[in-house]
Amino acid sequence: MIKQSLVLIVIIVIIVPSIYADHYTTDPTAYVLEKFKTHNIVLLGTRHQQPQILSFISGLIPKLLDSDVSYICLEIPSDQQESIDHYIKTGEGLSDIQLWSSIDCPAYRNLLQTIYLGGAVIPKAIDLPLSRFHESISRDQYMAQVISGLYQNTPGCRILVVLGNLHVLKQLEWEEGVGSEDKPVVQYLEADLPGVPLFSIGQVIDYSPDTCDFTRSFTAIPGAVAVDCTTRFAGWKLGILDPVAIKETEAYRMLDGLIVY
């Protein structure tokens, strides 16, 4: 029985990735940059405080200029824009930028330092400030408004948006009784910027293979795998959705692409 189990594991590790070999790439940086050839706004989801994800984004930043990306929008309260601008201009005051505790870590501040050292892509803090949490506008709606305003002021520009995975979902239908009617950023952007091409990418890391078929099938591959999330993956469980009280939805309806670590 043990021998049979080992054989099954080998089959899963070796054969399953090979089935999709023509549909994924092991170069996620090239994958993201490629999307800017046909999309003005690329949304890149993250799992907060994950050094591997933040290291990937830091490595991506210096190459954004080659794809004519003008702005990188970050999940930082917009009232911190002045502090960010000061840091980018002078190289001083990195520690003065107030980040949400859920994202604040050395790797995130290193990401900001990478933006400063690159000196080309303009960082924008787009999240709802704590002082405005009492207002009727949601964080997702507010962030979408900031992104839309940025695009409308510079039509045709390219923007990378880095937010938590749930913010970049294309659909978000809550379970009955949860009491939230909030929509994700993408839906607001589609309403505010009709016709502007958007592409939404989630990032999968450290999810159990029992709750995420993408983890089960792709994490055996060294490094990271990037793949378009299409109907080919119909019925696949997505770990990003596991801890959230939303109605079960096909992964390909939630995201355009995935990066799996």
C-alpha positions in Angstrom: 0.0 0.0 0.0 2.9 2.4 0.9 4.5 1.5 -2.4 1.3 2.3 -4.3 1.0 5.6 -2.5 4.6 6.6 -3.4 3.9 5.7 -7.1 0.8 8.0 -7.0 2.8 10.8 -5.5 5.4 10.5 -8.3 2.7 10.6 -10.9 1.2 13.7 -9.4 4.6 15.5 -9.2 5.9 14.6 -12.6 2.9 13.9 -14.9 0.4 16.6 -13.8 2.7 19.6 -14.4 3.7 18.1 -17.8 0.1 18.0 -18.9 0.0 21.8 -18.6 3.6 22.5 -19.7 2.4 24.4 -22.8 0.2 26.6 -20.6 2.5 27.8 -17.9 5.9 29.6 -17.7 8.6 29.4 -15.0 9.4 33.1 -15.6 6.7 35.1 -13.8 8.5 38.4 -14.4 8.3 37.9 -18.2 4.7 36.8 -17.7 3.7 40.0 -15.9 5.6 42.3 -18.4 4.0 40.4 -21.3 0.5 41.4 -20.1 1.4 45.1 -20.4 1.6 44.6 -24.2 -2.1 44.2 -24.3 -3.4 45.7 -21.1 -3.0 49.2 -19.6 -3.7 48.2 -16.0 -2.3 45.0 -14.4 -3.4 44.1 -10.9 -1.0 41.9 -9.0 -2.4 40.3 -5.8 -0.2 39.4 -2.9 -0.4 37.4 0.3 0.8 39.9 2.9 4.2 39.8 4.6 5.5 37.0 2.3 9.2 37.7 1.7 9.2 35.5 -1.5 6.3 37.4 -3.1 7.8 40.8 -2.1 11.2 39.8 -3.4 9.6 38.9 -6.7 7.9 42.3 -6.9 11.1 44.1 -6.0 12.9 42.2 -8.8 10.0 43.1 -11.2 10.2 46.9 -10.5 13.4 47.8 -12.3 12.1 46.1 -15.5 8.7 48.0 -15.5 10.2 50.9 -17.4 11.0 48.6 -20.3 7.2 48.0 -20.6 6.5 51.7 -20.4 4.8 51.3 -17.0 4.5 54.8 -15.4 2.9 54.1 -12.0 2.9 51.5 -9.3 -0.1 51.8 -7.0 0.3 50.4 -3.5 -2.0 49.4 -0.6 -0.8 52.3 1.5 -3.1 55.0 3.0 -3.3 57.9 0.5 -2.5 60.3 3.3 1.1 58.9 3.2 1.7 60.2 -0.3 3.5 63.3 0.9 5.9 61.1 3.0 6.4 58.8 0.0 7.1 61.7 -2.3 9.6 63.1 0.2 11.4 59.8 0.4 11.6 59.3 -3.4 12.9 62.9 -3.7 15.5 62.8 -0.9 16.1 59.2 -0.1 15.3 60.1 3.5 12.3 59.2 5.7 11.6 55.6 4.7 10.8 54.7 8.3 8.4 57.7 8.5 6.0 56.2 6.0 3.1 54.7 7.9 2.1 51.3 6.6 -0.8 49.1 7.7 0.5 46.7 10.3 -0.8 43.8 8.1 1.7 44.7 5.3 4.6 46.3 7.2 7.7 44.3 7.2 11.4 44.7 6.1 10.7 43.2 2.7 7.9 45.7 2.0 10.1 48.6 2.9 12.8 47.1 0.8 10.3 47.2 -2.1 9.9 51.0 -1.5 13.6 51.3 -1.4 13.8 49.5 -4.8 11.4 52.1 -6.2 13.5 54.9 -4.9 16.7 53.4 -6.3 15.1 52.8 -9.7 13.9 56.4 -10.0 11.6 55.8 -12.9 8.3 54.3 -11.9 6.1 56.6 -9.8 4.7 55.1 -6.6 1.1 56.1 -5.6 -0.5 55.4 -2.2 -4.1 54.6 -3.0 -5.8 53.1 0.1 -8.5 54.7 2.1 -6.9 56.6 5.1 -7.9 55.5 8.6 -9.4 58.9 9.2 -12.0 58.2 6.6 -13.1 54.7 7.6 -16.3 56.2 9.0 -17.4 57.3 5.6 -19.8 55.3 3.4 -17.1 54.6 0.7 -15.4 51.2 0.9 -11.7 50.7 0.6 -12.0 48.9 -2.7 -14.2 51.7 -4.1 -11.8 54.3 -2.9 -8.8 52.6 -4.3 -10.5 52.2 -7.7 -11.4 55.9 -7.7 -7.7 56.8 -7.2 -6.6 54.4 -9.9 -9.3 55.7 -12.3 -8.3 59.3 -11.6 -4.7 58.6 -12.3 -5.5 56.9 -15.6 -7.9 59.7 -16.7 -5.3 62.3 -15.9 -2.7 60.4 -18.1 -4.8 58.5 -20.7 -3.1 55.5 -22.2 -0.6 55.1 -19.4 0.3 51.7 -17.9 -0.2 51.0 -14.2 0.8 48.2 -12.0 -1.5 47.8 -9.0 -0.2 45.8 -6.0 -2.9 44.8 -3.5 -3.9 41.9 -1.3 -5.3 39.0 -3.3 -8.9 39.6 -2.4 -8.8 43.1 -3.7 -7.8 42.0 -7.2 -10.6 39.4 -7.7 -12.9 40.0 -10.6 -15.9 38.8 -8.7 -16.8 38.7 -5.0 -20.1 37.2 -4.0 -20.5 36.9 -0.3 -22.2 34.1 1.5 -25.7 34.8 2.8 -25.7 36.5 6.2 -22.2 38.0 5.9 -23.8 41.4 5.4 -21.2 42.8 3.0 -22.2 44.2 -0.4 -18.8 45.5 -1.2 -17.4 44.8 -4.7 -13.7 44.3 -5.5 -11.5 47.0 -7.1 -11.7 45.4 -10.6 -15.5 45.8 -10.8 -15.3 49.5 -9.9 -12.5 50.0 -12.4 -14.6 48.3 -15.2 -17.4 50.7 -14.5 -15.2 53.8 -14.2 -12.9 53.0 -17.2 -15.0 51.2 -19.8 -12.9 49.7 -22.6 -9.6 50.1 -20.7 -7.9 46.6 -20.8 -7.4 45.2 -17.3 -5.6 42.0 -16.2 -5.8 40.5 -12.7 -3.2 38.1 -11.3 -3.4 36.4 -8.0 -0.4 34.9 -6.2 -0.6 31.5 -4.4 1.9 30.6 -1.7 1.8 28.3 1.3 -1.7 27.0 0.8 -2.5 23.5 1.7 -2.7 21.1 -1.3 -6.0 19.8 0.3 -7.6 23.2 -0.3 -5.7 24.4 -3.4 -5.4 22.3 -6.6 -2.9 24.9 -8.0 -0.6 24.3 -5.0 -1.0 20.5 -5.3 -0.2 20.5 -9.0 2.5 23.2 -9.5 4.5 23.6 -6.3 6.7 20.6 -7.2 8.2 22.8 -10.0 11.3 24.7 -8.8 10.8 28.5 -8.4 7.5 29.9 -9.4 5.0 29.1 -12.1 2.8 31.7 -13.9 -0.3 30.6 -15.8 -3.4 32.1 -17.4 -6.4 31.1 -15.4 -8.7 29.7 -18.1 -11.5 27.2 -18.3 -8.8 24.5 -18.6 -8.8 24.7 -14.8 -12.6 24.4 -14.3 -13.4 22.7 -11.1 -10.0 23.5 -9.5 -10.0 24.7 -5.9 -8.2 28.0 -5.3 -6.6 28.4 -1.9 -6.9 32.2 -1.9 -10.6 31.8 -1.5 -10.5 29.1 1.3 -10.6 31.3 4.4 -13.2 33.8 3.1 -17.0 33.6 3.4 -17.7 33.9 -0.3 -19.8 31.7 -2.5 -17.9 29.1 -4.4 -16.9 30.4 -7.8 -14.7 28.9 -10.5 -11.1 30.2 -10.3 -11.1 31.3 -13.9 -14.0 33.6 -13.1 -12.1 35.2 -10.2 -8.7 35.9 -11.8 -7.1 36.2 -15.2 -3.8 34.7 -14.2 -1.9 33.1 -11.3 1.6 32.9 -10.0 2.2 29.8 -7.9 5.2 29.4 -5.6 
